[in-house]
Amino acid sequence: MTDIIHIQATIERDGEVHLSNLPVKRGQQVELSIQITPVPVDGPRLTAQQLLASDLLGMWQDRMDIGDSITYARELRERAQRRER
């Protein structure tokens, strides 16, 4: 017979899950599955039409310090990822 234990937890630190006081003994085989629940987004969401009508699209078009926007966005993401570690 297989026992199933359901545990719900809130992640305290990025990339870490800690389990303790489980009813298992050394040498026993276990199988873990993790179901990730999306974090709710605060505030209103824009529809596609609202987004197109907003000032968000094209807001950087006149910036002279940004050459290739795709490269610039990739560099921003890479810097943000390094900062989170």
Secondary structure per residue as TSV (DSSP state, phi and psi in degrees):
chain	resnum	aa	ss	phi	psi
A	1	M	-	360.0	138.0
A	2	T	-	-101.6	126.3
A	3	D	-	-90.4	138.2
A	4	I	-	-117.6	128.7
A	5	I	-	-114.6	126.7
A	6	H	-	-105.6	126.4
A	7	I	-	-127.3	130.4
A	8	Q	-	-109.9	136.2
A	9	A	-	-145.4	156.2
A	10	T	-	-103.1	130.9
A	11	I	-	-70.4	126.0
A	12	E	S	-88.3	-38.2
A	13	R	S	-131.0	140.6
A	14	D	T	-52.7	131.2
A	15	G	T	76.7	10.1
A	16	E	-	-127.1	136.8
A	17	V	-	-132.0	129.7
A	18	H	-	-118.5	127.3
A	19	L	-	-120.2	138.4
A	20	S	-	-150.9	167.6
A	21	N	S	58.4	36.4
A	22	L	-	-84.9	148.3
A	23	P	S	-81.2	58.8
A	24	V	-	-128.6	156.3
A	25	K	-	-118.4	157.2
A	26	R	T	-52.7	134.5
A	27	G	T	94.7	-17.8
A	28	Q	-	-72.4	145.5
A	29	Q	-	-90.2	137.0
A	30	V	-	-130.9	155.7
A	31	E	-	-124.8	126.4
A	32	L	-	-111.2	137.6
A	33	S	-	-127.3	139.9
A	34	I	-	-120.5	124.8
A	35	Q	-	-107.4	120.2
A	36	I	-	-96.5	124.7
A	37	T	-	-94.3	128.9
A	38	P	-	-61.6	145.4
A	39	V	-	-78.6	128.8
A	40	P	-	-63.4	142.8
A	41	V	-	-89.6	127.3
A	42	D	-	-80.3	145.1
A	43	G	S	89.9	169.1
A	44	P	-	-73.9	149.8
A	45	R	-	-100.4	143.9
A	46	L	-	-88.4	141.7
A	47	T	-	-76.4	168.2
A	48	A	H	-60.5	-39.9
A	49	Q	H	-65.7	-41.6
A	50	Q	H	-65.2	-39.2
A	51	L	H	-63.7	-44.2
A	52	L	H	-62.5	-34.3
A	53	A	H	-82.4	-11.3
A	54	S	S	-81.0	173.1
A	55	D	S	-84.6	1.1
A	56	L	S	-68.3	-45.0
A	57	L	T	-73.9	126.0
A	58	G	T	84.5	7.7
A	59	M	T	-65.7	-20.0
A	60	W	T	-105.3	7.3
A	61	Q	T	-62.5	-27.9
A	62	D	T	-96.5	4.8
A	63	R	-	-77.6	125.3
A	64	M	T	-82.9	-17.8
A	65	D	T	-83.3	-4.0
A	66	I	-	-111.1	111.3
A	67	G	S	-80.1	-86.0
A	68	D	S	-89.7	114.0
A	69	S	H	-64.6	-33.3
A	70	I	H	-66.6	-45.4
A	71	T	H	-63.2	-43.2
A	72	Y	H	-60.9	-45.9
A	73	A	H	-63.5	-40.0
A	74	R	H	-62.6	-42.1
A	75	E	H	-64.3	-39.6
A	76	L	H	-62.3	-43.9
A	77	R	H	-62.8	-43.6
A	78	E	H	-62.5	-42.3
A	79	R	H	-62.9	-41.5
A	80	A	H	-64.3	-40.1
A	81	Q	H	-65.7	-39.7
A	82	R	H	-66.1	-34.8
A	83	R	H	-68.2	-33.4
A	84	E	H	-74.6	-19.9
A	85	R	-	-76.7	360.0
